C-alpha cells in the first residue's frame, strides 16, 4: 500500500512539474542578422506579465503583455519541401514601435501558439496560406 501511495505522489509531482508549468518555455531561434540566427528560449512569464526571450548569445528581449499590439503566425516553404514557422510580435514600448520575430520548430509551433493564447489572451493572426498548416 505504501508503494502505491508513494508512486501516486511521485506521479502527481511529476505531472505538476512538467505539465502544469506556470511559465512554460519553448526552444526557438532568434534572427540576429542577414541569414543568421541564434538559439533562444521563449518563456511566457505570468509573474512578470511578459514574453521573455533569452538567446544563447546576446541580450535578452522582454515584451510586456500590455505592450503587445498584434501577433502573427506564418510559415515559409523551403527548397527541399520543409517548412519554417515564424512568429511576429509587434509591440509598442515607450521608445516606439518594435517587432520581435522568432522561428519556431515544426513540432513546437502549435504549443507556442496555444501558450500565447493561454498566457496573453491574444490569438495570433494567421498570414498567407498558414491556416492550411494549422490542424
N, C-alpha and C positions, 0 to 999 in steps of 0.2 A: 504494500500500500504506500509506503514511504517513497519507493522508487517511482511509482506512478505520479504521486503528488509532486515530487521533485522534477520529473520530466515535464509535467504540465506547467510548472512555474518557469522552467527554463524556456519552454516553447513560447509562453506568453511574453517573457522578457525579450527573446529574440525577435518576435513579431513587433513588439513595441519599438525596439531599437532600429529595426530595418525598414519596416513598412509604415510606421506612424511618425516618421521624422517630421518635426515641425518646420525644419529648414532644409528641404531636400536639395542635394547638389547633383549637378549633371556635368559630364565632360563635354566641352565644346572646343571650337577653335576660334581665335580672335584674329582677324586680319590686321596686320601691322604695317603693311607697305605693299608696293606693287608685287602681287603674286606671293607674298609671304604671310604666313600665319603662325601663331604660337598656340600651344595647348593651353587651355584655361579651364577653370571650374566655375560654373554658373550656380549661384545659390539664390533662392527666394527667401530672404531673411525677414520673417514676420516681426521679430523683435525690433529690428531697425526699420521695418517697413520699407525695404529697399531690395532691388535686384542688385546682386553683387557678383562681379566677375573678377576672378583672381588668376591672371595669366602666370605661366611658369617664368616668363621674363617680362619685365616692365611693370608699370604702375597698375594697381587695381582700379576698377571702374565701379562706382556706386551710383545707382539711379533710384532715387526715392520714388515709391509708388505714386505719390501725388504729383510728381513732375512728368509722368508719362502722358504723352499726348495721343499716341497711337502705336500699335504694334502690327507688323505684317509678317506673314509667312509666305515663302516661295521656294520652289526648287528649280534647279537648273539641270539640264541633261548634259552628260559628259560624252566625249567622243566614243568611248567604249560601251556606252549604254547605261552607265551608272547615273545616280542622282546625287546632287549636293543639296542639302536642305539648309535654308537660310532664315534667320530671324532678325528682323529690323525693328529696333525700338527708337522711336522719335520721342525726345523729351526736352523739357524747357527749364534748365537751371537758371539762376539769376543772371549768369553771364551771357545767356542767349541760347537759341535752338542748337541742339546736338543730336547726333544719330549714333547709335550703337548697333553694329552688325556682328552677328555670330553665326558660325557654321555649326550645324547640329549633326550628329551622327544619324545614319539611316535607321538605327534601332532605337534611338532615344528621342527623336523629334516629337513623336506623339506624347510621350511622357512629359516633355518640356512644355508643350502647348497646354496639356492638362494642368501642369503645375502653375503655369502662367495664369490660367483662368481661376484656379483654386485660391491662389495667394493674392492676386491683384484685382480679381474681378473683371479682367479685360480679356475679351476674345480676340485673338489675332485675326486681322483681315487676311483673307486668302487671296493671293495675287495670281494672275495668269491662269494656267491650267492646273495649278497646285491642288485645287479642290478634288481633282480626279485621284490624286495620290493619297488623300485622307480617307481612311477606311475605318 
